[in-house]
Amino acid sequence: MHLRKSNIERLKDIHFDVLIIGSGINGAVSAAALSGKGAKVGLIDKGDFASFTSQESSNLAWGGIKYLESLEFGLVRKLCLSRNHLIRSYPSTVQEVRFFTTIEKGFRFPVWFIWLGTWFYWAIGNFFTRTPRYLSKKRINKLQANINTDNAAAGIEYSDAYLHDNDARFVFSFVRQAMNNGCIAANYVEATSALRQNGQWRIGAVDNIAKKKFSITADVIVNACGPFADQYNQLASVTTEHQHVFSKGIHLIVERLSEENRVLTFFADDGRLFFAIPLGGKTCIGTTDTRMPSPVSHVTDEDREFVLHNINKRLKLKTPLTRDDIIAERCGVRPLVVKKGKGEGKDWIQLSRKHEIDVDSDRKQITIFGGKLTDCINVGDAVSELAKDLGVPLPYLKRRWYGEPHASVREEFFHQAELMDLDSYTSPNASEKLSTRFWRRYGSHALELLEQIRENPAEAQILIHGTEYTRCEIREAQAREMVTKLEDFLRRRSKIVLVSRKESARQAKGIKEACKILFGKDAEMRFREYFGK
């Protein structure tokens, strides 16, 4: 909370080259790119960082194979190359995963045609991933015995990528990178008015925690409000060529359905793509493409029944999944881009997740529409170029602003971890070694965690039982990650309540101590705010 309070004071005092409104993936990469290239950047969000669409994704970085059907070959190639670049730039976080697709008899395309499509997909991505392969019905039964092949024609296996941690954590890594480069960021700060006069923007803001109003000034505004971008433009009296329409995605988290680390892919009864995605010791099942009239969405009984029916039909389970098996739920809208007045006639299922960026040169505002996590690096670079055209000074325009720390830092961390035998502190039930997780989640800051453990080995102990989070990680979150509410940590900086029931987290030994570290005298209030009395 000290970091947040300090940054809010600085938001009041500093005149920014660029103020970014919204801290989903588009806002986070814009902040990281612009600050990394030398601009004076502010970043605000009315909620927590990555607390809306960017926390409700499928945790996949994929090249958009389904867009081959709509002949968007340029978009697919761009997304595949972006996926490849993410894998190279974040090898600890973004990793290749196999998609195991079962094609049922009578599907709208023959198996041989889809088989050729996966080879084209592999080729259009510069052959970067493992080779696709054809799966006979017999082969499916051997490799993935829990798939119901009664109505299967055959299958295909190909590659894309997934996020080892949750999506919100990946987004926050860009926010943290931006702050490392001097960006002044604050969550729970809402823009309530926007006035351009005397060549600059004056943004009326309110601290949604302290309920105090203040103003922020900047030369350029980046509207990265995601599904709320159109609402902000109305507030700022900015007219754009594009607008959003909304598609709901829903995922249910259940116990692990497969021992294999594969994404099981099917086509649901209505023809939509349907996934069963590994998520630690759990499985995330669901689909997207339900049309919504507004950005606000929730999981309905109909959604639950649709997902449960489709997964029970396509897997051979000892007992069918029911609502009682649902551990957690994810639901959010995907903002899709259309030109104003031209979106209603589009085939809804065929709308892609491409991004568009509109620029109002007179009022010096950049608005980002749509987009996918896969394409985030391109968004950051594109926003930087447009900001430069609007007069934003970028003295380090060619500087690399993303990616894991230099190999020499990695080597030093693992050398120090080996010297102190860090992995001997790994919990017996942990999914990975402590050194691997520390590096992936904290990068160069992981060296400071080693120092804490050297001084006091108790810092390496699991604090919240039933999770893999150590005491020093909770201290890291308190010091550097601007955890303002308990949900910020349990849902976005970590994935604790994404892979366990909320009541289990409430009862977990150590949760109260974690709250004391995170919130001090406000610990009990924040605990009750999230869990209830």
N, C-alpha and C positions, 0 to 999 in steps of 0.2 A: 504493500500500500504506500510505502514511502516513495517508491519510484513513480507511482501513478500521481501522487500529490505534487511531487516535484515537477513532473512533466506538464501537469495542468497549469502550474504557475508559469512555466516557460512558454506554453501555448499562448498565454495572455500577453507575454512581454516581447516575443520575437515576431518580426515581420518575415514571413516565409516566401521563398521563391515559389513553392508549390504546396498547397494544402490538399491532401487526399481525403475524401470523405467515403468511408466504407473500407472495411479491412477483411473482406473475403479474399479469395485467391487473387483477383485482379488488383485490388487495392494493395495487398501485401507485396506483390511483385513490383508494382509501380513504385512503392515506397523504397524497396530494396534497390531497384535499378537507379532511380533518381538520386537517392542519397549516396549510393556507391559511385556514381559519376560526378559527385561533388555539389549537388544542389542542396539548398537549405529546405528541408522537407518537414511538414507536419502531417500526422495521420490520426484521424479520429473515427470512432464507430459508436453508434447509439447503443449497441450491446457490447458483448465481449468480442474479441478478435475471432473471426471465423465462426460466428455463432448462428449463422443462418444457413444459406445454401451450402457453404463450404464445409459444414459439419455433417451433411446428409448425403454424401456421394457414395458410390460403390467401392471406394478405396482402390480404384483401378486407374492406371495410366495406359489407355488403349488408343490404338490408331484409328478407331472408327470403322471397323470392318463392315458394319451394317450400311455405311454410306456408299459402299460399292453398288448396292442395289439401286440407289438413286443416281448413279453415274457421276458422283462427285469425286472423281479421281484425284483432282488437284488437292482437295481438302484432305483426302485420305493420305496422300503422300506427305503432305505437310504435317499431319498429326503423327504419322509413323516416324518421320525424322525427328519430330519433337520428343516422342517417346524414347527413341534411341538416345537422344541427347540427355534426357533426364536420367536414364540408366547409367550413362557414362559419368554424368556430373554428380549423381547421388547414389553411388554403388552400395552404400550401406542401407539406404532407405527405399529406393525404387529398384525393384528386382524383377527379372523375367519370371513369368509363371505360365504354365500350360493351361490352355482352354480345351476342355474335353466335351465336344459337341455331339449330341445324339440327334439324328435326323429320323423323324417318323415317316412311315409309309403315307403316301398321298400328300406330302408336303408340296408347297407351291413351286419348288425347284427340285429337279432330280439330284441325287447325291453326287453324281459325276460333275455336275455344274458347280455345286458348292465346293467340291474338292478342287476343281480348277481355280475357283475364286480364292481359296486359301493360299494357293501357290502364287497367284497374282498379288495377293496381299503381302506375302513374304517378299516377293520381288520388288514391289513398289516401296517397301521399307528397306531397300538395299541389302536384303538377305542378312539382316543384323541378328535376328533371333534364330532359334533352332528350327530345323526343317519341319514343315507340316507333314502329317502322315494320315493315311487312310485307315479307318478302323472298321473291320468287318464286325458283324454282330457277335461272332464268336470271340473276337479280340476284345470287344467291349466287356463281355461277360468275364473274361479272364483278368483284365486290368482294373475294372471297376465293377465288382460283382453286385454292388447295391443298386445299379441302374436297372430299371425295368425295361427290358428289351422286347417285350411281347409284341409291340407294334413298331419296333425299330427297323428301319431299312439298312442303316449303317451309321458310321460316325466319322468325325474329323477331329484331329488334334492339331492345334497351332499355338502360337505364343503371342502374348502381350505382356503387360507388366502390372504390378500391384504395389501398394504402399505398405511397407512392413509395419509402420505405426499407423494410427488413424489419420484421416484427411486433415482434420483441424490442427493436429500437431505439425503436419507438414507445412500448412499455411503459416502457423505461428513461427516456424523456423525462418521464414522470410521477414516477418515483423521483427524478430530478434536481430537478424542480419541488418535490417534497416536501422534499428536503434544502435547497433555497434558502429554504424557509419554516421551517427549523429542525428538521425531522424528523431523528432519529438513525437512520441505516440502515446495515446491514452484511450483506453476502452471506456465504455459507458458515458461517452460525451456525444451529445446529439446536436446536429445542426438544425436550428429552428428558424433562421432567416438568412437571406443572402442578398446583399446590396453591393452593386458595383458603382463606384464613384471615384473621381480623381485618379483614375488609372489603376485602381486596385480593388480587390474584393474585401468586404467586411462581413464576416460570417458570425451571426448571432448563435451562441452555443449554450447548452445547459449541461452541467455535470449531473447525470442522472442518479448518482449516489448521494452527493451532498446537496442536490437540488439548488445549486447556485448557478446564476447566469453570468456569462462573460462573452467577450468577442475575440475573434481571431482574424488577423489580416494576412493577405497573401496576394501575389501577383497573378498566379494561375491556380485554377481549381481543377482537380481531377475527380469527376463523378464516377466513383467505383461502388455505387450503392447496390449493385446486383439487381435483384428483382424490384428494388425501390428506386432505380435510376430515373424512371419517368416521373415519379412523385417529386424527387428532388429537383428535376428540371422545371417542373411547374412552380416550385418554390422560388427558384432562381430566375424565372422568366427566360429560360433558354429553350430555343426551338431546335429540334434535331430531325434528321432524315429518317432515323430508325426508331423503333420502339420494341418493347418486349411483349411476348405472349408467354403463357406459363404451362409447363408440363410437370405433373407431380411424380415423384419417385418414392417408392415405399420399399423398405427392407425390414425383415423380421430376423432377430438374432435368436438362434437356438443352439443346443448342444451340438458338438462336432458331428457331422453326418458322414464324414469320410476320413479315413486315416491318411489318404494321399493329399499332397499339397497341390491340388488342381482346382481350377474353377470349372465346375460342372455347368454346362450351358445347354439350354433347351429352348424350344419355341413353345410358348404357352398356348392354351387352347384358342386364344384369339389372334395368334400369330406373332405376338410380341416376344422379344428376347427375354429370357428368364434365367437367372443365375443362382448358383449356390457357391458362395465365395468363402474360402478359408479366412477366419479372423481369429488368430491365436488358437485357443482351444475351443473356439465356437465356429459356427457357420452362419453367414449372412445370406439370406435368401430373399429374392424379390425381383422387382421389375420397375419400369418407368413408363412414361408416355400416357398418363391419364391427364386429360385437359383440365385446366383450372382457370377460373375467372379472375383470380387475384393471387398475390404472393403468399397469402396465408393458407396453410394446408394442415391437415391432420389425418391420422390413420383411421379409417372407418371400418365398421364390421364387414362391409363388403370387400374392402381391401384384404383384410385378414383371411377371409374365407377364400378369396381368389388365390392368394399365395399358398395357403395350406393345401387347398385342393390340388393345385398344380404340382407341388412338390411331392405330395403323397401319391399322385398318379404316376410320377416319373421315377420315383425311387422305390426300391424294395426295402421297407423298414420293418423292424420287428413289430412295432406298433405305430399306427399312423400318428402324425403330429397333430396336436390340438392346441387350442389357445393357451392351455395350461403350460405348454412347452415353450412358450414365448418368453425369453429372458429380457429382451429389450426391443425397442422399435426405433426405426429411423424413418423420417418422412420430411421431404422438402421439395420445393419447386425448383425446376431448372428453367432459368430465363432463356427463351429462344428469341432470336432476332428476326424481325420482319421490317420491311419498309412500311412507313405509315400508310394506312389505307389499303395495303395489299396482302395482309396476313390471313384474312378470313377464308380466302379461296384455296389456300394451301392444303395439301394432304398432310394432316396433322402428324401422322406417324413418321413421315419422311422429313420433317423439319430437322436440320442438323444443329449441332451445338457450336457452330463456328462463331467467332466474335467479329464485331464491327466496332470501329472507333470513329465517333463524330467529333468534329472540332468547330467551335465557334471562335473564329479568329478575332472578331471585334471585342467580344466579351472575355476572351481568353479562358475558355473552359473546354476541357476534354471529357467526353462521356464514353465509357466503355460499356458495350452491350454484349450479352451472351458470353461465350467462351467455355473452355474446358480446362481442368487442371493440367491435362497433358500439354497444352499449348502455352503454359504460363510464361515461360522464358521469352517467347516471341512477343507476348503482350507487354512485358516489362521493357523490352528493347524498343518496341513500337511507340509506347507512351513517351519514352525518353527522347526519341527523335522528334516527335510532335511537340513536346515541351520546348525543345531547343529551337524549333521553328517559331515558337511563340515568345522567344527572347529569354528563356531560362538559361542562366549560365551553367554549363556543364564542363568544367575544366578537365575532368577525367573521363571524357566521352567513351574512350575505347577500353576503359578498365573492365575487367571481368567482375561481375557483381554477384554471382551466384555460385553454387557448388559447395562441396565439402572442403574443409581446410586443406591446405597444401600437404602433400605426401610426407614432408619432413615433420609436420606437426603430428600427423597420424603415427609415424614411426616413433616419435618421442613418447607419445601417450602409451602406446602398447609396450614400449621398452620399460617405462616406469611401472606400468601395471604388472608386467612380468617380474620385475625386481621385487615388488611388494607382495607378489602372489595374490593379486586382486581376485582372481577367479576362484580361489579357495573359499571366498566369502559367498559364492553363489548359492542361493537356496536350492535344496535338493529337488524341489518341484519346479524349478525355473525352466522356461522354454529356451533360454540361451544363456551363454556365459555373461557375467556381469560386465566384463571389459567390452564385449561386443555391444551391449545395450548402452552403456555409458557413452561410447564413441558415437553411435548412431544418433542418440537423442540430444547430446550436449556438445558434440564437436570439440573445439578447443577449450571450452569451459569444463570439459571432463577432467582436465588436468587439475583444476581446483578441487574437484571432488576427491581426487586422489590425496591431495594435501589434507583435506578434512579427515579422511580415513586414517592417514598416517598419524595424525595427532590424536585421534580417538577412534579405534577400530569399531566401536559401537555404531558409528555413523554408517557402516556398511550393512547393518542389520535391517531386515524387513520391518518397516514401521506399521504399515496397514496390512494386517494378516489377511491372507487370501488373495493378495496382489503380489507384484514383484517390486514394489517401490520401497527403496531404502530411505533411512532417515535423512541422509545427506541430499537425496533428490528432492525431498520435501523442502529442505532449506534452500536449495537452488531455485525451486519454484517460487518460494517466498521472496527471494532476493532479486530475481531477474525476470520473472515471467508474468508479472503484473496480475496475479491471481486476486481478483476483487470479490468474487463470490465463490462458494464452495463448488458450484456446478462448473465453474471455469476449470478447476483442477480435475474433478472427477470425470468430466465429459469431454473436455477439449485438450488440456495439457496432457492428460492421460486418457485411457479408454476404460477406466475401471467400471463405470456404470453402463458402458456399452457392451461389456461381456459378462456382467453379473447383475443380478437383480438388485434393485434399489434398496430393498430391505436388507439384503446381505451386506451391502456397503454400510448401511446404518449400524448394523450389529457388529461390524468387523472390529476386532481388537486393534487398538492403535488409532482409530479414526478420530477420536477426540484429541489425542495428542497431536495428530497432524493438523487439526483445526487450530490448536494453540500456536503451533509454529507459523501457520499461514496467516492467522488473523489476530493473534495476541488477545487483547481484552475483548475483542468482538467475536471470539471463537464460538461461544454458545449461541449468539444471535445468528451467525452465519450457518451454524449447524441446523438450527430450527427453521431458518428461512428455506433451506433446501429440503430437509426431511420432514418438516412439520413438527408439531409438539408431540 
